[in-house]
């Protein structure tokens, strides 16, 4: 079971693998062995969309480097099954050695950035190349022309954007091009629904695919937490305890009841609610253990009935 990404010919699994934990200090995927285990589990469980960025990891670029080794170990047949997505051009973060490359949405930067990502990922093409955040210094027409060159050269198959406003999505779609953006990626979850106001209608209007990130709200909706507490080694417990303190636990308890009545875990209901939204193509879900990969992939195989989707929507309105 796959879904078509926007107007492209690219088919992706309903659940994608978010790779921002690869190379992150203090996680099980900090090193090569942990990264290998998660990537190989994702391939085994039919997850095909792998989403990373050149800034991911500590230091930056570590995620791509670890992934390149892991995919090389998996072999060319496995690589051909994977839709490898990465991002460049985050405006707020600088990668060491790129200081002289210029504006991040401009042709010189793009060409240097894509070559660096191709080397780290040990591949001859990137399936989905995404502008991480808008570049206010560069006209979107220049960015599109540079990306079209990469498509023509076979270095990328398609391109997308991330964290664009509705106006920026519309402007990008108006550029005359043989290709065009095929996807948008933004934060979207039951507790972060701001994109529903303008971004998702814009996505539907221009016909591109939507890829939510942070779908579990940093794990808050994973079912691991209740009443403000959770496993001592869990991400929220260690890194963002303030989110546990601020959460509406009464609402989350009611959500768990709805999920249970529907025969779902909270994690399954969360992913399936997102996949029921018309604009959503695939949900980007992070993982640091093979067991999490298996749970995420299984969640993407089911669907919620319309009444349950409506009830959940109302609860988190």
C-alpha positions as CSV (number, residue, x, y, z in Angstrom):
1,X,0.0,0.0,0.0
2,X,1.6,3.2,-1.2
3,X,0.4,6.8,-1.9
4,X,1.4,9.1,-4.8
5,X,3.4,12.2,-3.7
6,X,1.7,15.2,-5.2
7,X,1.9,15.5,-9.0
8,X,5.1,13.3,-9.1
9,X,5.3,9.6,-10.0
10,X,6.9,8.9,-6.6
11,X,5.1,6.4,-4.5
12,X,5.6,6.5,-0.7
13,X,4.6,4.4,2.3
14,X,1.8,5.9,4.5
15,X,4.3,6.2,7.3
16,X,7.7,7.6,6.6
17,X,10.9,7.4,8.8
18,X,12.0,10.7,10.3
19,X,15.8,10.6,10.5
20,X,16.5,13.6,12.8
21,X,17.5,11.3,15.6
22,X,20.4,9.8,13.7
23,X,23.6,11.2,15.2
24,X,21.8,12.9,18.0
25,X,23.7,12.7,21.3
26,X,22.1,10.6,24.0
27,X,19.9,8.5,21.7
28,X,20.1,4.9,20.7
29,X,20.7,6.1,17.1
30,X,23.7,8.3,18.1
31,X,26.1,5.8,16.5
32,X,26.3,3.7,13.3
33,X,25.0,0.5,14.9
34,X,21.8,2.1,16.2
35,X,21.2,3.8,12.9
36,X,21.7,0.6,11.0
37,X,19.2,-1.2,13.2
38,X,16.5,1.4,12.6
39,X,17.1,1.8,8.9
40,X,17.2,-1.9,8.2
41,X,14.0,-2.4,10.3
42,X,12.2,0.3,8.3
43,X,13.2,-1.4,5.0
44,X,12.0,-4.8,6.4
45,X,8.7,-3.4,7.5
46,X,7.9,-1.7,4.2
47,X,8.6,1.9,5.1
48,X,10.0,3.5,2.0
49,X,10.1,7.3,2.7
50,X,13.2,8.3,4.6
51,X,13.3,11.9,5.5
52,X,16.5,13.7,6.7
53,X,18.3,17.0,6.3
54,X,21.8,18.3,6.0
55,X,21.6,20.0,9.5
56,X,20.4,16.8,11.3
57,X,22.8,15.2,13.8
58,X,25.4,16.4,16.2
59,X,27.5,17.8,14.6
60,X,25.3,18.7,11.6
61,X,25.5,16.4,8.6
62,X,25.9,13.3,10.9
63,X,22.5,12.0,10.1
64,X,23.2,11.9,6.3
65,X,26.6,10.4,6.9
66,X,25.2,7.6,9.1
67,X,22.4,6.9,6.7
68,X,24.8,6.7,3.7
69,X,26.7,3.9,5.5
70,X,23.6,2.1,6.5
71,X,22.0,2.2,3.1
72,X,25.3,1.1,1.5
73,X,25.3,-1.9,3.8
74,X,21.7,-2.7,2.9
75,X,22.7,-2.9,-0.8
76,X,21.5,-1.5,-4.1
77,X,18.2,-3.4,-4.1
78,X,17.2,-1.9,-0.8
79,X,18.3,1.6,-2.0
80,X,16.1,1.3,-5.0
81,X,13.1,0.6,-2.7
82,X,13.7,3.7,-0.7
83,X,12.4,7.2,-1.4
84,X,15.4,9.2,0.0
85,X,14.4,12.7,1.0
86,X,16.7,15.3,2.4
87,X,16.6,19.1,2.9
88,X,19.0,22.0,2.5
89,X,18.9,25.6,3.3
90,X,17.6,26.1,6.9
91,X,17.9,29.8,7.4
92,X,18.5,29.8,11.2
93,X,21.3,27.2,11.2
94,X,24.7,27.2,9.6
95,X,26.7,24.2,8.6
96,X,30.5,24.6,9.2
97,X,32.3,25.2,5.9
98,X,29.3,26.7,4.1
99,X,29.9,30.3,5.2
100,X,31.0,31.5,1.7
101,X,28.3,29.7,-0.3
102,X,26.0,32.7,-0.4
103,X,22.2,32.8,-0.1
104,X,20.8,29.3,0.6
105,X,18.0,29.5,-2.0
106,X,20.4,30.6,-4.8
107,X,21.9,28.4,-7.5
108,X,25.6,28.4,-6.2
109,X,24.5,27.3,-2.7
110,X,22.1,24.7,-4.0
111,X,24.6,23.1,-6.3
112,X,27.2,22.8,-3.6
113,X,24.7,21.6,-1.0
114,X,23.3,18.8,-3.2
115,X,26.8,17.5,-4.1
116,X,27.7,17.4,-0.4
117,X,24.5,15.5,0.5
118,X,25.0,13.1,-2.3
119,X,28.5,12.3,-1.0
120,X,27.3,11.8,2.6
121,X,24.4,9.7,1.5
122,X,26.6,7.6,-0.8
123,X,24.0,7.8,-3.6
124,X,23.8,9.0,-7.1
125,X,20.4,10.7,-6.7
126,X,18.2,12.2,-4.1
127,X,14.5,11.3,-4.6
128,X,13.0,14.3,-2.9
129,X,15.1,17.5,-2.3
130,X,13.4,20.0,0.0
131,X,14.1,23.6,0.8
132,X,14.1,23.5,4.6
133,X,12.9,27.0,5.2
134,X,12.0,29.9,2.9
135,X,15.0,32.1,1.7
136,X,13.9,35.7,1.9
137,X,17.0,36.8,0.0
138,X,16.4,34.8,-3.2
139,X,13.4,35.0,-5.6
140,X,11.6,31.6,-5.7
141,X,12.0,31.6,-9.5
142,X,15.8,31.4,-9.1
143,X,15.5,28.5,-6.7
144,X,13.1,26.6,-9.0
145,X,15.5,27.1,-12.0
146,X,18.4,25.7,-10.1
147,X,16.3,22.7,-8.9
148,X,15.1,22.1,-12.5
149,X,18.7,21.8,-13.6
150,X,19.3,19.1,-10.9
151,X,16.3,17.2,-12.2
152,X,17.5,17.4,-15.8
153,X,20.9,16.1,-14.6
154,X,19.4,13.2,-12.7
155,X,20.8,14.3,-9.4
156,X,17.3,14.7,-7.9
157,X,14.0,13.2,-9.0
158,X,11.7,15.8,-7.5
159,X,11.7,18.7,-5.1
160,X,9.6,20.1,-2.3
161,X,9.6,22.7,0.4
162,X,9.2,22.9,4.1
163,X,7.8,25.5,6.5
164,X,6.3,27.7,3.7
165,X,3.3,29.9,4.4
166,X,0.1,29.6,2.3
167,X,1.2,32.7,0.3
168,X,4.6,31.2,-0.3
169,X,3.1,27.9,-1.4
170,X,0.9,29.7,-3.9
171,X,3.8,31.8,-5.2
172,X,6.0,28.8,-5.7
173,X,3.2,27.0,-7.6
174,X,2.9,29.9,-10.0
175,X,6.5,29.7,-11.3
176,X,6.7,28.4,-14.9
177,X,8.7,25.2,-14.8
178,X,8.7,21.7,-16.3
179,X,8.7,20.2,-12.8
180,X,7.5,22.3,-9.9
181,X,7.3,21.6,-6.2
182,X,5.6,18.3,-5.4
183,X,5.4,18.4,-1.6
184,X,5.2,20.6,1.5
185,X,6.4,19.6,5.0
186,X,5.2,21.3,8.1
187,X,4.5,20.5,11.8
188,X,1.0,19.0,12.1
189,X,-0.5,17.0,15.0
190,X,-3.7,16.9,17.0
191,X,-2.2,19.5,19.3
192,X,-0.6,21.6,16.6
193,X,-3.3,22.2,14.0
194,X,-2.5,25.7,12.8
195,X,-1.8,24.5,9.3
196,X,-5.5,23.7,8.8
197,X,-6.3,27.4,8.6
198,X,-4.4,28.4,5.5
199,X,-1.5,26.0,4.7
200,X,-3.5,22.8,4.0
201,X,-6.1,24.6,1.9
202,X,-3.2,26.0,-0.2
203,X,-1.6,22.6,-0.5
204,X,-4.9,21.2,-1.8
205,X,-5.4,24.1,-4.1
206,X,-2.0,23.6,-5.9
207,X,-2.2,19.8,-5.8
208,X,1.0,18.9,-3.9
209,X,1.5,16.3,-1.2
210,X,1.7,17.2,2.5
211,X,4.1,15.5,4.9
212,X,3.5,16.2,8.6
213,X,6.4,16.2,11.0
214,X,6.2,15.9,14.8
215,X,2.9,14.0,14.4
216,X,3.1,12.6,17.9
217,X,3.9,16.0,19.4
218,X,7.3,14.9,20.6
219,X,5.8,11.7,21.9
220,X,3.0,13.3,23.9
221,X,0.4,11.4,21.8
222,X,2.3,8.1,21.7
223,X,0.6,6.5,24.6
224,X,3.8,6.4,26.7
225,X,2.8,9.2,29.0
226,X,-0.1,9.7,31.4
227,X,-0.8,12.2,34.0
228,X,2.4,14.2,33.4
229,X,4.8,11.3,33.7
230,X,6.4,8.7,31.5
231,X,9.5,6.4,31.1
232,X,12.5,7.9,32.7
233,X,14.6,7.5,29.5
234,X,11.9,8.9,27.2
235,X,12.5,12.0,25.1
236,X,10.0,14.3,26.7
237,X,11.0,13.2,30.2
238,X,14.6,14.0,29.6
239,X,14.6,16.8,27.1
240,X,11.2,18.6,27.3
241,X,9.6,18.1,30.7
242,X,7.8,21.4,30.3
243,X,5.6,19.9,27.6
244,X,4.5,17.2,30.1
245,X,3.7,19.9,32.7
246,X,1.7,22.0,30.2
247,X,-0.3,19.1,28.6
248,X,-4.1,18.8,29.1
249,X,-4.1,15.3,30.6
250,X,-7.9,15.2,31.0
251,X,-8.2,15.7,27.2
252,X,-5.5,13.1,26.6
253,X,-7.2,10.6,28.9
254,X,-10.5,11.1,26.9
255,X,-8.5,10.6,23.7
256,X,-7.2,7.3,24.9
257,X,-10.8,6.2,25.7
258,X,-11.9,7.1,22.1
259,X,-8.9,5.2,20.7
260,X,-9.6,2.2,22.9
261,X,-13.3,2.1,21.9
262,X,-12.2,2.1,18.3
263,X,-9.8,-0.8,18.9
264,X,-6.7,1.3,18.5
265,X,-3.8,2.3,20.6
266,X,-3.3,6.0,20.9
267,X,-0.3,5.9,18.5
268,X,-2.4,4.1,15.9
269,X,-5.3,6.5,16.3
270,X,-2.9,9.5,16.0
271,X,-1.3,8.3,12.7
272,X,-4.6,7.1,11.3
273,X,-6.4,10.4,12.1
274,X,-3.6,12.3,10.2
275,X,-3.8,9.9,7.2
276,X,-7.5,10.5,7.0
277,X,-6.9,14.2,6.3
278,X,-7.3,14.9,2.6
279,X,-4.0,16.8,2.1
280,X,-1.8,14.3,3.9
281,X,0.3,11.9,1.8
282,X,2.7,10.3,4.4
283,X,3.4,10.9,8.1
284,X,7.0,11.5,9.1
285,X,7.6,9.5,12.3
286,X,10.9,9.3,14.1
287,X,12.2,6.2,15.8
288,X,15.3,5.2,17.8
289,X,14.5,1.4,18.1
290,X,13.4,-1.3,15.6
291,X,10.4,-2.0,17.8
292,X,9.2,1.6,17.3
293,X,9.6,1.2,13.5
294,X,7.4,-1.9,13.6
295,X,4.7,-0.2,15.6
296,X,4.7,2.9,13.3
297,X,4.6,0.8,10.1
298,X,1.7,-1.3,11.5
299,X,-0.2,1.9,12.4
300,X,-0.1,3.0,8.8
301,X,-1.8,-0.1,7.6
302,X,-5.2,0.7,9.3
303,X,-7.9,3.3,8.9
304,X,-10.3,4.9,11.3
305,X,-14.0,5.1,10.5
306,X,-15.4,8.6,9.7
307,X,-17.3,8.9,12.9
308,X,-14.1,8.3,15.0
309,X,-12.1,10.8,12.9
310,X,-14.8,13.4,13.5
311,X,-14.9,12.6,17.3
312,X,-11.2,13.0,17.6
313,X,-11.2,16.2,15.6
314,X,-13.9,17.6,17.9
315,X,-12.0,16.7,21.0
316,X,-8.9,18.6,19.8
317,X,-10.7,21.4,18.1
